[in-house]
């Protein structure tokens, strides 16, 4: 257990005592730090203590630019199946012209306390001059992100 505390503490940049306080539900830890510790547990592959499992949903956002191109439903099927095998539930977010933006989807996914987000093809990550604030927001909250077909 001490080795795990040390790994999580190192990943988040906090003390082992802080990690212990989070894992034991003790006060004196900011919500941001608490969420960072829980994210680090997820990223490092450690199971959360029973009392903390509900704090982050077992949901993963799957952001696709469209479903008319046959590659994107194929991505959704393969990625969704792989997530389900890991006990995670994919949340499909399909962009349409004039519809919900990628940044809006990220905000909605964060409200649902997703465990991660997968962006596939055609996302704003592929455009150097596009706004990338929503990616920074995910990074700041230590939410794992996968970018498929990222040219940059």
Order of alpha helices (4+ residues) and beta strands (2+ residues): alpha-alpha-alpha-beta-alpha-beta-alpha-beta-alpha-beta
